[in-house]
């Protein structure tokens, strides 16, 4: 499975190929948003542009899907390495820096440490589901108990009653 290395948080997180970067980060408790984003994010539609991440050099090429038209429009004046987490799908292992607009106090050392540990390449396909257990053949039908208070499905003459009971 691909691994997302969150540099600021110093965490590696596994995900399935094709998973949305924003959804993985939120599921894992990774903070993508500053105050503005926490108060007014669009929920992953690409409109608020508050879920910036920087793709750090050293990860696999084409680790994320191509930029969407929304990203191309919204990120015109931003660095080429920035992506909107809500618009990026993870294809291979990748290193990202969350909230790059905030800066990182010891950026070079933190990035150097993140780059020094190799990332697993990660598959480009979903894992195969486990084999289904063998089906068990039914043993037969059980008859319903008859007696006082239990409706019968046969008439007094021994014939089968129609579904409406007449």
DRENDO-1510 file (C-alpha; in Angstrom, 1 decimal, always signed):
<recs>
REC; n; res; u; v; w
REC; 1; UNK; +0.0; +0.0; +0.0 .
REC; 2; UNK; +1.2; +3.5; -0.6 .
REC; 3; UNK; +2.6; +5.5; +2.3 .
REC; 4; UNK; +2.0; +9.2; +2.8 .
REC; 5; UNK; +4.8; +10.8; +4.8 .
REC; 6; UNK; +3.5; +13.9; +6.6 .
REC; 7; UNK; +6.8; +15.8; +7.2 .
REC; 8; UNK; +5.5; +18.4; +9.7 .
REC; 9; UNK; +3.8; +15.7; +11.8 .
REC; 10; UNK; +6.6; +13.2; +11.4 .
REC; 11; UNK; +4.2; +10.4; +10.6 .
REC; 12; UNK; +3.9; +7.8; +7.9 .
REC; 13; UNK; +0.3; +6.7; +7.0 .
REC; 14; UNK; -0.7; +3.9; +4.7 .
REC; 15; UNK; -3.6; +4.3; +2.3 .
REC; 16; UNK; -5.1; +2.5; -0.6 .
REC; 17; UNK; -4.2; +3.6; -4.2 .
REC; 18; UNK; -6.7; +6.1; -5.4 .
REC; 19; UNK; -7.6; +7.5; -2.0 .
REC; 20; UNK; -8.2; +11.2; -1.6 .
REC; 21; UNK; -5.2; +12.9; +0.2 .
REC; 22; UNK; -7.5; +15.2; +2.3 .
REC; 23; UNK; -9.7; +12.3; +3.4 .
REC; 24; UNK; -6.7; +10.2; +4.5 .
REC; 25; UNK; -5.3; +13.1; +6.5 .
REC; 26; UNK; -8.5; +13.9; +8.2 .
REC; 27; UNK; -9.1; +10.2; +9.0 .
REC; 28; UNK; -5.7; +10.0; +10.6 .
REC; 29; UNK; -6.1; +13.2; +12.6 .
REC; 30; UNK; -3.6; +15.2; +10.5 .
REC; 31; UNK; -4.3; +19.0; +10.7 .
REC; 32; UNK; -4.6; +20.4; +7.2 .
REC; 33; UNK; -6.2; +23.7; +8.1 .
REC; 34; UNK; -5.2; +26.9; +9.8 .
REC; 35; UNK; -7.8; +29.0; +11.6 .
REC; 36; UNK; -9.4; +30.3; +8.4 .
REC; 37; UNK; -9.7; +26.8; +7.0 .
REC; 38; UNK; -11.2; +25.3; +10.2 .
REC; 39; UNK; -13.8; +28.0; +10.3 .
REC; 40; UNK; -14.8; +28.0; +6.6 .
REC; 41; UNK; -13.5; +25.1; +4.6 .
REC; 42; UNK; -15.6; +23.9; +1.7 .
REC; 43; UNK; -15.6; +20.2; +2.7 .
REC; 44; UNK; -13.4; +19.0; -0.1 .
REC; 45; UNK; -14.9; +20.7; -3.2 .
REC; 46; UNK; -11.8; +22.7; -4.1 .
REC; 47; UNK; -13.4; +26.1; -3.6 .
REC; 48; UNK; -11.9; +27.5; -0.4 .
REC; 49; UNK; -8.3; +26.6; -1.2 .
REC; 50; UNK; -7.4; +26.1; +2.4 .
REC; 51; UNK; -6.1; +22.5; +2.3 .
REC; 52; UNK; -2.7; +23.3; +0.7 .
REC; 53; UNK; +0.0; +20.8; +0.9 .
REC; 54; UNK; +3.5; +20.9; -0.6 .
REC; 55; UNK; +4.7; +17.8; -2.4 .
REC; 56; UNK; +8.3; +17.3; -1.1 .
REC; 57; UNK; +11.0; +16.3; -3.5 .
REC; 58; UNK; +12.3; +12.8; -3.0 .
REC; 59; UNK; +9.0; +11.0; -3.3 .
REC; 60; UNK; +8.0; +8.9; -6.4 .
REC; 61; UNK; +7.2; +10.7; -9.7 .
REC; 62; UNK; +3.5; +10.8; -10.4 .
REC; 63; UNK; +2.7; +9.9; -6.8 .
REC; 64; UNK; -0.4; +12.0; -7.0 .
REC; 65; UNK; -2.9; +12.3; -9.8 .
REC; 66; UNK; -2.5; +15.2; -12.3 .
REC; 67; UNK; -3.7; +18.6; -11.2 .
REC; 68; UNK; -7.4; +19.1; -11.7 .
REC; 69; UNK; -8.8; +22.1; -13.6 .
REC; 70; UNK; -9.9; +23.5; -10.2 .
REC; 71; UNK; -6.3; +23.3; -9.0 .
REC; 72; UNK; -4.9; +24.9; -12.2 .
REC; 73; UNK; -7.3; +27.8; -11.7 .
REC; 74; UNK; -7.0; +28.2; -7.9 .
REC; 75; UNK; -3.2; +27.7; -7.7 .
REC; 76; UNK; -2.0; +30.0; -10.5 .
REC; 77; UNK; +0.0; +32.2; -8.2 .
REC; 78; UNK; +1.3; +29.5; -5.9 .
REC; 79; UNK; +4.5; +27.4; -6.1 .
REC; 80; UNK; +4.4; +24.5; -8.6 .
REC; 81; UNK; +4.9; +22.0; -5.7 .
REC; 82; UNK; +1.7; +23.0; -4.0 .
REC; 83; UNK; -1.5; +21.0; -4.3 .
REC; 84; UNK; -4.9; +21.0; -2.9 .
REC; 85; UNK; -5.3; +17.9; -0.7 .
REC; 86; UNK; -9.0; +17.7; -1.6 .
REC; 87; UNK; -8.2; +17.4; -5.3 .
REC; 88; UNK; -5.2; +15.0; -5.1 .
REC; 89; UNK; -5.6; +11.2; -5.3 .
REC; 90; UNK; -2.6; +9.1; -4.0 .
REC; 91; UNK; -1.2; +6.7; -6.6 .
REC; 92; UNK; +2.2; +5.9; -5.0 .
REC; 93; UNK; +4.0; +6.8; -1.8 .
REC; 94; UNK; +4.6; +10.5; -1.4 .
REC; 95; UNK; +6.0; +13.0; +1.1 .
REC; 96; UNK; +3.9; +16.1; +1.8 .
REC; 97; UNK; +4.3; +19.1; +4.0 .
REC; 98; UNK; +1.0; +20.2; +5.4 .
REC; 99; UNK; +0.2; +24.0; +5.7 .
REC; 100; UNK; +3.3; +25.1; +3.8 .
REC; 101; UNK; +2.2; +28.7; +3.9 .
REC; 102; UNK; +2.9; +28.6; +7.7 .
REC; 103; UNK; +6.5; +27.7; +7.3 .
REC; 104; UNK; +8.6; +25.2; +9.2 .
REC; 105; UNK; +10.9; +26.3; +12.0 .
REC; 106; UNK; +13.8; +23.9; +11.1 .
REC; 107; UNK; +12.7; +23.2; +7.5 .
REC; 108; UNK; +16.0; +22.0; +6.0 .
REC; 109; UNK; +16.7; +19.5; +8.9 .
REC; 110; UNK; +13.1; +18.3; +8.9 .
REC; 111; UNK; +13.1; +17.7; +5.2 .
REC; 112; UNK; +16.5; +16.1; +5.3 .
REC; 113; UNK; +15.3; +13.7; +8.0 .
REC; 114; UNK; +12.2; +12.8; +6.0 .
REC; 115; UNK; +14.2; +12.2; +2.8 .
REC; 116; UNK; +16.8; +10.1; +4.6 .
REC; 117; UNK; +14.3; +7.3; +5.2 .
REC; 118; UNK; +13.3; +5.7; +1.9 .
REC; 119; UNK; +9.6; +5.5; +1.1 .
REC; 120; UNK; +8.1; +2.2; +0.0 .
REC; 121; UNK; +7.1; +2.6; -3.6 .
REC; 122; UNK; +3.6; +1.3; -3.1 .
REC; 123; UNK; +1.3; -0.6; -5.5 .
REC; 124; UNK; -0.6; +1.0; -8.2 .
REC; 125; UNK; -3.7; -1.2; -7.8 .
REC; 126; UNK; -6.1; -2.1; -5.0 .
REC; 127; UNK; -5.2; -5.2; -3.0 .
REC; 128; UNK; -7.1; -8.3; -3.8 .
REC; 129; UNK; -10.0; -9.0; -1.4 .
REC; 130; UNK; -9.7; -12.2; +0.6 .
REC; 131; UNK; -11.2; -15.4; -0.9 .
REC; 132; UNK; -14.9; -15.9; +0.0 .
REC; 133; UNK; -15.6; -18.8; +2.3 .
REC; 134; UNK; -17.2; -21.8; +0.6 .
REC; 135; UNK; -21.0; -21.7; +0.5 .
REC; 136; UNK; -22.8; -24.1; +2.7 .
REC; 137; UNK; -25.7; -26.0; +1.1 .
REC; 138; UNK; -29.0; -25.8; +2.9 .
REC; 139; UNK; -30.0; -29.0; +4.6 .
REC; 140; UNK; -33.7; -28.8; +3.8 .
REC; 141; UNK; -36.8; -26.9; +4.9 .
REC; 142; UNK; -38.1; -27.1; +8.4 .
REC; 143; UNK; -41.8; -27.4; +8.9 .
REC; 144; UNK; -43.6; -24.9; +11.0 .
REC; 145; UNK; -45.1; -26.1; +14.2 .
REC; 146; UNK; -48.8; -26.7; +14.2 .
REC; 147; UNK; -51.2; -26.5; +17.2 .
REC; 148; UNK; -53.6; -24.2; +18.9 .
REC; 149; UNK; -52.9; -20.5; +18.0 .
REC; 150; UNK; -50.5; -21.5; +15.1 .
REC; 151; UNK; -52.1; -20.9; +11.7 .
REC; 152; UNK; -52.0; -24.0; +9.5 .
REC; 153; UNK; -51.2; -24.0; +5.8 .
REC; 154; UNK; -53.4; -27.0; +5.1 .
REC; 155; UNK; -57.2; -27.2; +5.0 .
REC; 156; UNK; -59.2; -29.5; +7.2 .
REC; 157; UNK; -59.5; -31.9; +4.2 .
REC; 158; UNK; -55.7; -32.1; +3.9 .
REC; 159; UNK; -55.3; -29.9; +0.8 .
REC; 160; UNK; -53.0; -26.8; +0.7 .
REC; 161; UNK; -54.7; -23.5; +1.2 .
REC; 162; UNK; -54.2; -20.6; -1.2 .
REC; 163; UNK; -52.0; -17.7; +0.0 .
REC; 164; UNK; -55.0; -15.7; +1.0 .
REC; 165; UNK; -56.3; -18.5; +3.3 .
REC; 166; UNK; -59.7; -19.1; +1.6 .
</recs>
